Amino acid sequence: MTREAAPELPRRVLDEKLCSVPGAKESFDKLCQRGCDPDILSFLCYWIMPHEPVTLPMPGTLPVRETETPQRPTVIHSRPLDSWETVADGLEVEDLGRIAEEAEQLWCKILRLRRTPLVTTLIQMGELPRSSDDLLGGLPGCGDPFRGLRELPDLAKKWFGPRQRPDYTRLLTALCEHVSERTGSWHDSEVESILDRK
């Protein structure tokens, strides 16, 4: 990460976070004295430390009309891939499995409908399109449009959530690489002190 790529953060906010963890501020200062870029280190430390999500204010009063659905405010999470609540918009892995089962049942019904005289006649008449992007008029053997849904629960468990913590891991890797590149050493005790969440 280059200095230009690290957005400026209010140093006061980071200092408050660092001061709340015994020894973290001192470790941060030591790493800067040994060659770490303070802006990049600030950015990485700020986002790797746990903190509450930020809710952006909504413009005006919504909905404008009674028939409109109110919009949800925008909530920004520091590490959205590390939590089921944020990575899948509140859906749990079990929910993904149920959605996959429902999709599989729907796919079986669609395949059954495709073979009916109703659908085949409508396709011949040109009323239903014969194209790969239409579920009823899709060409036989055009693939399995629900494959991804079926695989989603296993992929989600493999790559995301609180056990894998991909956002935390990515930030920790960037932090350790920055410290190593700038100082010539890993400085495990200082990094550990900054990350201590007690």
N, CA and C atoms as a LAMMPS dump frame, in Angstrom:
ITEM: TIMESTEP
0
ITEM: NUMBER OF ATOMS
594
ITEM: BOX BOUNDS ff ff ff
-5.0000000000000000e+02 5.0000000000000000e+02
-5.0000000000000000e+02 5.0000000000000000e+02
-5.0000000000000000e+02 5.0000000000000000e+02
ITEM: ATOMS id mol type element x y z
1 1 1 N 0.85 -1.169 0
2 1 2 C 0 0 0
3 1 3 C 0.895 1.23 0
4 2 1 N 0.626 2.137 -0.886
5 2 2 C 1.42 3.353 -0.979
6 2 3 C 0.832 4.43 -0.09
7 3 1 N 1.634 5.419 0.182
8 3 2 C 1.181 6.534 1.017
9 3 3 C -0.03 7.214 0.376
10 4 1 N -0.013 7.337 -0.971
11 4 2 C -1.118 7.989 -1.668
12 4 3 C -2.412 7.198 -1.52
13 5 1 N -2.302 5.875 -1.378
14 5 2 C -3.496 5.034 -1.298
15 5 3 C -4.123 5.04 0.089
16 6 1 N -3.398 5.507 1.101
17 6 2 C -3.931 5.504 2.463
18 6 3 C -4.698 6.791 2.699
19 7 1 N -6.037 6.696 2.779
20 7 2 C -6.81 7.911 3.02
21 7 3 C -6.476 8.495 4.384
22 8 1 N -6.545 9.809 4.485
23 8 2 C -6.272 10.451 5.761
24 8 3 C -7.373 10.107 6.744
25 9 1 N -6.975 9.777 7.954
26 9 2 C -7.927 9.467 9.015
27 9 3 C -7.71 10.452 10.142
28 10 1 N -8.775 10.773 10.839
29 10 2 C -8.591 11.656 11.982
30 10 3 C -7.667 10.981 13
31 11 1 N -6.502 11.551 13.179
32 11 2 C -5.506 10.951 14.075
33 11 3 C -6.048 10.84 15.499
34 12 1 N -6.92 11.78 15.873
35 12 2 C -7.5 11.789 17.214
36 12 3 C -8.297 10.514 17.474
37 13 1 N -9.08 10.063 16.462
38 13 2 C -9.899 8.847 16.62
39 13 3 C -8.996 7.641 16.839
40 14 1 N -7.93 7.531 16.035
41 14 2 C -7.016 6.406 16.191
42 14 3 C -6.289 6.486 17.526
43 15 1 N -5.851 7.699 17.913
44 15 2 C -5.165 7.842 19.195
45 15 3 C -6.05 7.394 20.347
46 16 1 N -7.359 7.727 20.285
47 16 2 C -8.279 7.285 21.333
48 16 3 C -8.347 5.767 21.384
49 17 1 N -8.414 5.131 20.214
50 17 2 C -8.462 3.669 20.166
51 17 3 C -7.168 3.065 20.708
52 18 1 N -6.033 3.627 20.288
53 18 2 C -4.749 3.103 20.738
54 18 3 C -4.571 3.295 22.243
55 19 1 N -5.01 4.434 22.763
56 19 2 C -4.866 4.711 24.2
57 19 3 C -5.767 3.812 25.039
58 20 1 N -6.811 3.255 24.429
59 20 2 C -7.712 2.383 25.187
60 20 3 C -7.124 0.987 25.387
61 21 1 N -6.052 0.671 24.681
62 21 2 C -5.389 -0.631 24.81
63 21 3 C -4.021 -0.397 25.435
64 22 1 N -3.754 -0.951 26.646
65 22 2 C -2.469 -0.721 27.305
66 22 3 C -1.284 -1.087 26.415
67 23 1 N -0.376 -0.134 26.231
68 23 2 C 0.847 -0.35 25.465
69 23 3 C 0.715 -0.172 23.965
70 24 1 N -0.493 -0.025 23.461
71 24 2 C -0.692 0.057 22.004
72 24 3 C -0.125 1.361 21.432
73 25 1 N -0.354 2.465 22.091
74 25 2 C 0.129 3.765 21.59
75 25 3 C 1.652 3.775 21.553
76 26 1 N 2.27 3.25 22.596
77 26 2 C 3.734 3.19 22.647
78 26 3 C 4.277 2.304 21.516
79 27 1 N 3.619 1.167 21.288
80 27 2 C 4.05 0.262 20.208
81 27 3 C 3.892 0.926 18.853
82 28 1 N 2.789 1.639 18.658
83 28 2 C 2.554 2.365 17.408
84 28 3 C 3.677 3.38 17.181
85 29 1 N 3.994 4.153 18.213
86 29 2 C 5.051 5.175 18.096
87 29 3 C 6.409 4.538 17.803
88 30 1 N 6.694 3.381 18.432
89 30 2 C 7.963 2.683 18.18
90 30 3 C 8.068 2.259 16.713
91 31 1 N 6.972 1.72 16.181
92 31 2 C 7 1.275 14.784
93 31 3 C 7.222 2.46 13.84
94 32 1 N 6.629 3.596 14.153
95 32 2 C 6.837 4.796 13.324
96 32 3 C 8.283 5.264 13.428
97 33 1 N 8.867 5.228 14.621
98 33 2 C 10.262 5.63 14.805
99 33 3 C 11.214 4.7 14.056
100 34 1 N 10.803 3.438 13.893
101 34 2 C 11.665 2.455 13.224
102 34 3 C 11.482 2.444 11.707
103 35 1 N 10.594 3.319 11.2
104 35 2 C 10.491 3.452 9.753
105 35 3 C 9.126 3.27 9.128
106 36 1 N 8.12 2.866 9.9
107 36 2 C 6.782 2.697 9.322
108 36 3 C 6.192 4.056 8.961
109 37 1 N 5.484 4.095 7.871
110 37 2 C 4.795 5.324 7.457
111 37 3 C 3.611 5.539 8.396
112 38 1 N 3.555 6.664 9.11
113 38 2 C 2.475 6.881 10.079
114 38 3 C 1.085 6.87 9.46
115 39 1 N 0.944 7.385 8.236
116 39 2 C -0.37 7.407 7.597
117 39 3 C -0.848 6.006 7.238
118 40 1 N 0.043 5.222 6.652
119 40 2 C -0.331 3.854 6.275
120 40 3 C -0.578 3.014 7.52
121 41 1 N 0.301 3.146 8.51
122 41 2 C 0.128 2.395 9.745
123 41 3 C -1.169 2.795 10.438
124 42 1 N -1.482 4.089 10.432
125 42 2 C -2.737 4.573 11.025
126 42 3 C -3.931 3.948 10.326
127 43 1 N -3.909 3.981 9.004
128 43 2 C -5.01 3.426 8.217
129 43 3 C -5.218 1.953 8.551
130 44 1 N -4.153 1.166 8.516
131 44 2 C -4.265 -0.271 8.76
132 44 3 C -4.699 -0.562 10.193
133 45 1 N -4.116 0.143 11.146
134 45 2 C -4.484 -0.078 12.549
135 45 3 C -5.933 0.32 12.8
136 46 1 N -6.345 1.424 12.22
137 46 2 C -7.715 1.891 12.424
138 46 3 C -8.715 0.836 11.96
139 47 1 N -8.508 0.279 10.764
140 47 2 C -9.491 -0.656 10.215
141 47 3 C -9.382 -2.053 10.783
142 48 1 N -8.213 -2.413 11.295
143 48 2 C -8.082 -3.759 11.855
144 48 3 C -8.642 -3.825 13.274
145 49 1 N -8.645 -2.69 13.977
146 49 2 C -9.194 -2.665 15.331
147 49 3 C -10.715 -2.714 15.266
148 50 1 N -11.346 -3.455 16.169
149 50 2 C -12.811 -3.543 16.122
150 50 3 C -13.453 -2.206 16.49
151 51 1 N -14.492 -1.848 15.775
152 51 2 C -15.274 -0.675 16.137
153 51 3 C -16.67 -0.784 15.553
154 52 1 N -17.553 0.037 16.068
155 52 2 C -18.962 -0.015 15.693
156 52 3 C -19.15 0.42 14.239
157 53 1 N -20.162 -0.132 13.556
158 53 2 C -20.445 0.308 12.189
159 53 3 C -20.905 1.765 12.173
160 54 1 N -20.681 2.402 11.024
161 54 2 C -21.08 3.793 10.839
162 54 3 C -22.366 3.812 10.028
163 55 1 N -23.375 4.539 10.511
164 55 2 C -24.631 4.675 9.784
165 55 3 C -24.666 6.049 9.14
166 56 1 N -24.791 6.067 7.818
167 56 2 C -24.849 7.334 7.091
168 56 3 C -26.262 7.903 7.186
169 57 1 N -26.375 9.211 7.403
170 57 2 C -27.712 9.806 7.5
171 57 3 C -28.453 9.715 6.173
172 58 1 N -29.764 9.613 6.275
173 58 2 C -30.602 9.511 5.082
174 58 3 C -30.962 10.913 4.617
175 59 1 N -30.902 11.176 3.314
176 59 2 C -31.28 12.496 2.821
177 59 3 C -32.795 12.679 2.849
178 60 1 N -33.262 13.775 3.449
179 60 2 C -34.69 14.091 3.441
180 60 3 C -35.517 13.065 4.193
181 61 1 N -36.801 13.136 4.026
182 61 2 C -37.696 12.164 4.647
183 61 3 C -38.164 11.191 3.586
184 62 1 N -37.933 9.916 3.832
185 62 2 C -38.331 8.881 2.89
186 62 3 C -39.346 7.987 3.557
187 63 1 N -40.301 7.412 2.887
188 63 2 C -40.532 7.488 1.456
189 63 3 C -41.232 8.791 1.071
190 64 1 N -41.065 9.15 -0.207
191 64 2 C -41.679 10.357 -0.725
192 64 3 C -43.173 10.145 -0.912
193 65 1 N -43.549 8.995 -1.428
194 65 2 C -44.968 8.664 -1.638
195 65 3 C -45.351 7.52 -0.716
196 66 1 N -46.63 7.434 -0.381
197 66 2 C -47.093 6.376 0.518
198 66 3 C -46.859 4.987 -0.055
199 67 1 N -46.851 4.886 -1.389
200 67 2 C -46.694 3.577 -2.02
201 67 3 C -45.242 3.116 -2.064
202 68 1 N -44.308 3.997 -1.788
203 68 2 C -42.892 3.636 -1.847
204 68 3 C -42.46 2.923 -0.575
205 69 1 N -41.542 2.032 -0.733
206 69 2 C -40.97 1.339 0.404
207 69 3 C -39.876 2.233 0.988
208 70 1 N -39.873 2.423 2.31
209 70 2 C -38.821 3.264 2.88
210 70 3 C -37.451 2.65 2.629
211 71 1 N -36.474 3.503 2.347
212 71 2 C -35.119 3.029 2.106
213 71 3 C -34.415 2.811 3.435
214 72 1 N -33.565 1.805 3.456
215 72 2 C -32.776 1.563 4.659
216 72 3 C -31.572 2.495 4.64
217 73 1 N -31.164 2.976 5.81
218 73 2 C -29.961 3.806 5.832
219 73 3 C -28.745 2.97 5.449
220 74 1 N -27.726 3.619 4.938
221 74 2 C -26.502 2.931 4.556
222 74 3 C -25.642 2.735 5.799
223 75 1 N -25.277 1.499 6.06
224 75 2 C -24.435 1.173 7.207
225 75 3 C -23.114 0.644 6.671
226 76 1 N -22.014 1.239 7.138
227 76 2 C -20.682 0.812 6.693
228 76 3 C -20.015 0.065 7.84
229 77 1 N -19.648 -1.18 7.572
230 77 2 C -18.966 -2.016 8.555
231 77 3 C -17.48 -2.042 8.225
232 78 1 N -16.656 -2.055 9.254
233 78 2 C -15.214 -2.027 9.025
234 78 3 C -14.708 -3.313 8.389
235 79 1 N -15.297 -4.446 8.742
236 79 2 C -14.858 -5.722 8.175
237 79 3 C -16.086 -6.558 7.833
238 80 1 N -16.79 -6.22 6.747
239 80 2 C -18.071 -6.875 6.45
240 80 3 C -17.98 -8.365 6.118
241 81 1 N -16.846 -8.848 5.658
242 81 2 C -16.751 -10.264 5.292
243 81 3 C -16.519 -11.174 6.494
244 82 1 N -16.298 -10.582 7.671
245 82 2 C -15.976 -11.365 8.854
246 82 3 C -17.193 -11.747 9.692
247 83 1 N -18.372 -11.301 9.32
248 83 2 C -19.562 -11.551 10.123
249 83 3 C -20.707 -12.02 9.23
250 84 1 N -21.474 -13.019 9.707
251 84 2 C -22.623 -13.479 8.918
252 84 3 C -23.66 -12.385 8.795
253 85 1 N -23.764 -11.558 9.819
254 85 2 C -24.746 -10.476 9.801
255 85 3 C -24.536 -9.533 8.621
256 86 1 N -23.27 -9.322 8.259
257 86 2 C -22.971 -8.365 7.184
258 86 3 C -22.635 -9.02 5.852
259 87 1 N -21.994 -10.171 5.867
260 87 2 C -21.556 -10.772 4.609
261 87 3 C -22.736 -11.252 3.77
262 88 1 N -23.813 -11.673 4.423
263 88 2 C -24.969 -12.18 3.68
264 88 3 C -26.246 -11.429 4.06
265 89 1 N -26.088 -10.17 4.442
266 89 2 C -27.22 -9.301 4.756
267 89 3 C -28.173 -9.934 5.769
268 90 1 N -27.596 -10.548 6.798
269 90 2 C -28.407 -11.13 7.861
270 90 3 C -28.805 -12.575 7.652
271 91 1 N -28.555 -13.119 6.476
272 91 2 C -28.874 -14.534 6.236
273 91 3 C -27.793 -15.412 6.851
274 92 1 N -28.207 -16.479 7.493
275 92 2 C -27.265 -17.439 8.065
276 92 3 C -26.963 -18.511 7.014
277 93 1 N -25.951 -19.325 7.274
278 93 2 C -25.596 -20.409 6.349
279 93 3 C -26.784 -21.345 6.157
280 94 1 N -27.539 -21.588 7.232
281 94 2 C -28.712 -22.463 7.136
282 94 3 C -29.745 -21.865 6.179
283 95 1 N -29.887 -20.528 6.214
284 95 2 C -30.809 -19.862 5.284
285 95 3 C -30.365 -20.073 3.848
286 96 1 N -29.047 -20.001 3.624
287 96 2 C -28.529 -20.219 2.267
288 96 3 C -28.838 -21.63 1.795
289 97 1 N -28.746 -22.583 2.712
290 97 2 C -29.085 -23.97 2.373
291 97 3 C -30.553 -24.125 2.015
292 98 1 N -31.43 -23.464 2.777
293 98 2 C -32.871 -23.527 2.47
294 98 3 C -33.16 -22.879 1.12
295 99 1 N -32.513 -21.756 0.84
296 99 2 C -32.711 -21.088 -0.455
297 99 3 C -32.263 -22.019 -1.579
298 100 1 N -31.145 -22.702 -1.371
299 100 2 C -30.644 -23.639 -2.38
300 100 3 C -31.634 -24.786 -2.598
301 101 1 N -32.213 -25.296 -1.506
302 101 2 C -33.208 -26.372 -1.635
303 101 3 C -34.445 -25.888 -2.385
304 102 1 N -34.908 -24.687 -2.052
305 102 2 C -36.073 -24.12 -2.741
306 102 3 C -35.765 -23.913 -4.222
307 103 1 N -34.554 -23.471 -4.527
308 103 2 C -34.158 -23.272 -5.922
309 103 3 C -34.127 -24.595 -6.674
310 104 1 N -33.637 -25.627 -6.008
311 104 2 C -33.586 -26.964 -6.623
312 104 3 C -34.994 -27.46 -6.923
313 105 1 N -35.908 -27.261 -5.976
314 105 2 C -37.299 -27.665 -6.203
315 105 3 C -37.915 -26.865 -7.347
316 106 1 N -37.615 -25.567 -7.385
317 106 2 C -38.117 -24.722 -8.469
318 106 3 C -37.546 -25.182 -9.813
319 107 1 N -36.272 -25.523 -9.845
320 107 2 C -35.63 -25.974 -11.081
321 107 3 C -36.295 -27.252 -11.595
322 108 1 N -36.629 -28.171 -10.695
323 108 2 C -37.321 -29.404 -11.101
324 108 3 C -38.684 -29.082 -11.702
325 109 1 N -39.388 -28.118 -11.112
326 109 2 C -40.694 -27.715 -11.641
327 109 3 C -40.545 -27.036 -13.001
328 110 1 N -39.509 -26.243 -13.162
329 110 2 C -39.268 -25.572 -14.45
330 110 3 C -38.963 -26.603 -15.531
331 111 1 N -38.116 -27.582 -15.209
332 111 2 C -37.81 -28.638 -16.185
333 111 3 C -39.07 -29.41 -16.561
334 112 1 N -39.918 -29.644 -15.589
335 112 2 C -41.184 -30.331 -15.865
336 112 3 C -42.062 -29.48 -16.792
337 113 1 N -42.142 -28.182 -16.502
338 113 2 C -42.93 -27.267 -17.347
339 113 3 C -42.38 -27.198 -18.769
340 114 1 N -41.068 -27.217 -18.906
341 114 2 C -40.454 -27.139 -20.237
342 114 3 C -40.941 -28.257 -21.157
343 115 1 N -41.249 -29.408 -20.566
344 115 2 C -41.655 -30.567 -21.369
345 115 3 C -43.155 -30.582 -21.671
346 116 1 N -43.893 -29.616 -21.149
347 116 2 C -45.353 -29.626 -21.359
348 116 3 C -45.707 -29.096 -22.749
349 117 1 N -46.837 -29.553 -23.299
350 117 2 C -47.301 -29.009 -24.578
351 117 3 C -47.548 -27.497 -24.497
352 118 1 N -47.969 -27.008 -23.352
353 118 2 C -48.203 -25.573 -23.193
354 118 3 C -46.947 -24.77 -23.538
355 119 1 N -45.825 -25.1 -22.9
356 119 2 C -44.59 -24.336 -23.097
357 119 3 C -43.989 -24.601 -24.47
358 120 1 N -43.952 -25.879 -24.899
359 120 2 C -43.348 -26.164 -26.209
360 120 3 C -44.124 -25.492 -27.335
361 121 1 N -45.447 -25.438 -27.217
362 121 2 C -46.262 -24.782 -28.251
363 121 3 C -46.026 -23.274 -28.245
364 122 1 N -45.985 -22.669 -27.061
365 122 2 C -45.733 -21.223 -26.976
366 122 3 C -44.355 -20.856 -27.532
367 123 1 N -43.388 -21.731 -27.338
368 123 2 C -42.054 -21.488 -27.922
369 123 3 C -42.129 -21.575 -29.437
370 124 1 N -42.829 -22.602 -29.961
371 124 2 C -42.974 -22.746 -31.416
372 124 3 C -43.712 -21.57 -32.023
373 125 1 N -44.679 -21.012 -31.296
374 125 2 C -45.441 -19.864 -31.792
375 125 3 C -44.622 -18.566 -31.71
376 126 1 N -43.493 -18.614 -30.998
377 126 2 C -42.684 -17.414 -30.846
378 126 3 C -43.111 -16.528 -29.689
379 127 1 N -44.068 -16.997 -28.899
380 127 2 C -44.545 -16.208 -27.759
381 127 3 C -43.576 -16.272 -26.576
382 128 1 N -42.858 -17.372 -26.463
383 128 2 C -41.795 -17.493 -25.468
384 128 3 C -40.468 -17.582 -26.216
385 129 1 N -39.461 -16.874 -25.739
386 129 2 C -38.171 -16.893 -26.462
387 129 3 C -37.435 -18.206 -26.263
388 130 1 N -36.764 -18.645 -27.318
389 130 2 C -35.874 -19.797 -27.205
390 130 3 C -34.467 -19.219 -27.087
391 131 1 N -34.093 -18.988 -25.843
392 131 2 C -32.76 -18.426 -25.602
393 131 3 C -32.219 -18.957 -24.288
394 132 1 N -30.934 -18.884 -24.145
395 132 2 C -30.3 -19.451 -22.959
396 132 3 C -30.577 -18.629 -21.705
397 133 1 N -31.049 -17.386 -21.878
398 133 2 C -31.306 -16.588 -20.681
399 133 3 C -32.767 -16.652 -20.221
400 134 1 N -33.57 -17.512 -20.829
401 134 2 C -34.96 -17.677 -20.412
402 134 3 C -35.123 -19.054 -19.782
403 135 1 N -35.683 -19.105 -18.583
404 135 2 C -35.813 -20.382 -17.881
405 135 3 C -36.746 -21.36 -18.583
406 136 1 N -37.843 -20.875 -19.15
407 136 2 C -38.775 -21.787 -19.824
408 136 3 C -38.338 -22.087 -21.252
409 137 1 N -37.868 -21.086 -21.95
410 137 2 C -37.516 -21.29 -23.346
411 137 3 C -36.059 -21.617 -23.571
412 138 1 N -35.323 -21.797 -22.487
413 138 2 C -33.905 -22.116 -22.613
414 138 3 C -33.674 -23.402 -23.366
415 139 1 N -32.599 -23.448 -24.107
416 139 2 C -32.273 -24.637 -24.884
417 139 3 C -31.966 -25.81 -23.948
418 140 1 N -32.378 -27.011 -24.303
419 140 2 C -32.051 -28.17 -23.463
420 140 3 C -30.539 -28.276 -23.295
421 141 1 N -30.138 -28.582 -22.1
422 141 2 C -28.706 -28.715 -21.839
423 141 3 C -27.996 -27.38 -21.747
424 142 1 N -28.751 -26.291 -21.519
425 142 2 C -28.123 -24.97 -21.475
426 142 3 C -27.401 -24.732 -20.156
427 143 1 N -27.29 -25.732 -19.361
428 143 2 C -26.581 -25.571 -18.096
429 143 3 C -27.525 -25.625 -16.922
430 144 1 N -26.991 -25.339 -15.79
431 144 2 C -27.739 -25.399 -14.541
432 144 3 C -27.708 -24.015 -13.907
433 145 1 N -28.769 -23.242 -14.051
434 145 2 C -28.742 -21.873 -13.538
435 145 3 C -28.728 -21.781 -12.015
436 146 1 N -29.019 -22.87 -11.324
437 146 2 C -29.058 -22.829 -9.867
438 146 3 C -27.844 -23.496 -9.219
439 147 1 N -26.847 -23.824 -10.005
440 147 2 C -25.646 -24.468 -9.47
441 147 3 C -24.989 -23.601 -8.395
442 148 1 N -24.852 -22.322 -8.675
443 148 2 C -24.235 -21.412 -7.714
444 148 3 C -24.998 -21.351 -6.408
445 149 1 N -26.328 -21.335 -6.492
446 149 2 C -27.138 -21.314 -5.268
447 149 3 C -26.919 -22.572 -4.435
448 150 1 N -26.812 -23.71 -5.113
449 150 2 C -26.59 -24.963 -4.382
450 150 3 C -25.223 -24.979 -3.713
451 151 1 N -24.223 -24.41 -4.376
452 151 2 C -22.859 -24.427 -3.835
453 151 3 C -22.598 -23.302 -2.833
454 152 1 N -23.464 -22.297 -2.815
455 152 2 C -23.242 -21.117 -1.985
456 152 3 C -23.044 -21.42 -0.498
457 153 1 N -23.856 -22.281 0.136
458 153 2 C -23.622 -22.536 1.568
459 153 3 C -22.221 -23.081 1.864
460 154 1 N -21.757 -24.038 1.065
461 154 2 C -20.423 -24.602 1.298
462 154 3 C -19.327 -23.572 1.021
463 155 1 N -19.494 -22.799 -0.042
464 155 2 C -18.498 -21.767 -0.348
465 155 3 C -18.465 -20.693 0.733
466 156 1 N -19.636 -20.322 1.232
467 156 2 C -19.702 -19.31 2.286
468 156 3 C -18.973 -19.794 3.533
469 157 1 N -19.213 -21.047 3.933
470 157 2 C -18.548 -21.591 5.117
471 157 3 C -17.036 -21.686 4.907
472 158 1 N -16.644 -21.999 3.689
473 158 2 C -15.221 -22.176 3.399
474 158 3 C -14.455 -20.86 3.434
475 159 1 N -15.041 -19.767 2.914
476 159 2 C -14.293 -18.531 2.696
477 159 3 C -14.663 -17.356 3.592
478 160 1 N -15.85 -17.352 4.207
479 160 2 C -16.311 -16.151 4.893
480 160 3 C -16.777 -16.441 6.31
481 161 1 N -17.085 -15.386 7.038
482 161 2 C -17.66 -15.494 8.368
483 161 3 C -16.64 -15.364 9.477
484 162 1 N -17.114 -15.506 10.703
485 162 2 C -16.266 -15.25 11.863
486 162 3 C -15.121 -16.247 12.061
487 163 1 N -15.208 -17.423 11.492
488 163 2 C -14.097 -18.375 11.64
489 163 3 C -12.963 -18.064 10.674
490 164 1 N -13.279 -17.666 9.45
491 164 2 C -12.249 -17.398 8.449
492 164 3 C -11.732 -15.961 8.527
493 165 1 N -12.597 -15.012 8.853
494 165 2 C -12.26 -13.592 8.98
495 165 3 C -11.386 -13.087 7.824
496 166 1 N -11.866 -13.125 6.59
497 166 2 C -11.033 -12.718 5.457
498 166 3 C -10.625 -11.243 5.488
499 167 1 N -11.496 -10.358 5.95
500 167 2 C -11.123 -8.939 6.009
501 167 3 C -10.021 -8.72 7.042
502 168 1 N -10.179 -9.301 8.216
503 168 2 C -9.17 -9.177 9.264
504 168 3 C -7.835 -9.747 8.775
505 169 1 N -7.885 -10.91 8.149
506 169 2 C -6.665 -11.559 7.661
507 169 3 C -5.975 -10.7 6.606
508 170 1 N -6.759 -10.121 5.695
509 170 2 C -6.186 -9.258 4.653
510 170 3 C -5.519 -8.028 5.274
511 171 1 N -6.188 -7.403 6.237
512 171 2 C -5.625 -6.223 6.899
513 171 3 C -4.401 -6.579 7.733
514 172 1 N -4.459 -7.71 8.451
515 172 2 C -3.315 -8.142 9.252
516 172 3 C -2.106 -8.434 8.362
517 173 1 N -2.348 -9.073 7.23
518 173 2 C -1.262 -9.355 6.281
519 173 3 C -0.644 -8.05 5.784
520 174 1 N -1.477 -7.087 5.415
521 174 2 C -0.967 -5.798 4.931
522 174 3 C -0.189 -5.08 6.031
523 175 1 N -0.683 -5.143 7.261
524 175 2 C 0.006 -4.504 8.377
525 175 3 C 1.377 -5.137 8.604
526 176 1 N 1.429 -6.457 8.662
527 176 2 C 2.699 -7.159 8.883
528 176 3 C 3.679 -6.928 7.739
529 177 1 N 3.184 -6.938 6.506
530 177 2 C 4.062 -6.687 5.358
531 177 3 C 4.614 -5.264 5.392
532 178 1 N 3.781 -4.299 5.76
533 178 2 C 4.251 -2.911 5.839
534 178 3 C 5.336 -2.779 6.903
535 179 1 N 5.085 -3.367 8.078
536 179 2 C 6.068 -3.296 9.16
537 179 3 C 7.372 -3.945 8.716
538 180 1 N 7.292 -5.115 8.111
539 180 2 C 8.492 -5.83 7.67
540 180 3 C 9.26 -5.068 6.587
541 181 1 N 8.521 -4.559 5.59
542 181 2 C 9.173 -3.826 4.496
543 181 3 C 9.841 -2.551 4.99
544 182 1 N 9.203 -1.838 5.906
545 182 2 C 9.708 -0.537 6.358
546 182 3 C 10.785 -0.645 7.42
547 183 1 N 10.737 -1.714 8.236
548 183 2 C 11.676 -1.796 9.358
549 183 3 C 12.706 -2.907 9.196
550 184 1 N 12.465 -3.829 8.275
551 184 2 C 13.37 -4.953 8.096
552 184 3 C 13.148 -6.09 9.084
553 185 1 N 12.099 -5.972 9.892
554 185 2 C 11.787 -7.001 10.882
555 185 3 C 10.275 -7.043 11.084
556 186 1 N 9.797 -8.15 11.676
557 186 2 C 8.35 -8.302 11.853
558 186 3 C 7.82 -7.543 13.065
559 187 1 N 8.627 -7.338 14.093
560 187 2 C 8.219 -6.633 15.316
561 187 3 C 6.91 -7.202 15.87
562 188 1 N 6.919 -8.51 16.074
563 188 2 C 5.713 -9.206 16.535
564 188 3 C 5.133 -8.624 17.826
565 189 1 N 5.992 -8.3 18.795
566 189 2 C 5.464 -7.834 20.088
567 189 3 C 4.74 -6.498 19.948
568 190 1 N 5.257 -5.593 19.11
569 190 2 C 4.584 -4.305 18.916
570 190 3 C 3.262 -4.482 18.174
571 191 1 N 3.27 -5.299 17.127
572 191 2 C 2.028 -5.549 16.379
573 191 3 C 1.008 -6.217 17.29
574 192 1 N 1.455 -7.198 18.075
575 192 2 C 0.541 -7.88 18.999
576 192 3 C -0.034 -6.905 20.016
577 193 1 N 0.782 -5.979 20.495
578 193 2 C 0.303 -4.995 21.466
579 193 3 C -0.77 -4.096 20.875
580 194 1 N -0.594 -3.701 19.625
581 194 2 C -1.584 -2.846 18.962
582 194 3 C -2.894 -3.602 18.758
583 195 1 N -2.801 -4.876 18.449
584 195 2 C -3.981 -5.674 18.145
585 195 3 C -4.645 -6.273 19.359
586 196 1 N -4.023 -6.168 20.528
587 196 2 C -4.596 -6.718 21.754
588 196 3 C -5.944 -6.064 22.011
589 197 1 N -7.018 -6.891 22.144
590 197 2 C -8.361 -6.332 22.275
591 197 3 C -8.908 -6.439 23.693
592 198 1 N -8.077 -6.659 24.677
593 198 2 C -8.557 -6.787 26.054
594 198 3 C -8.957 -5.445 26.606
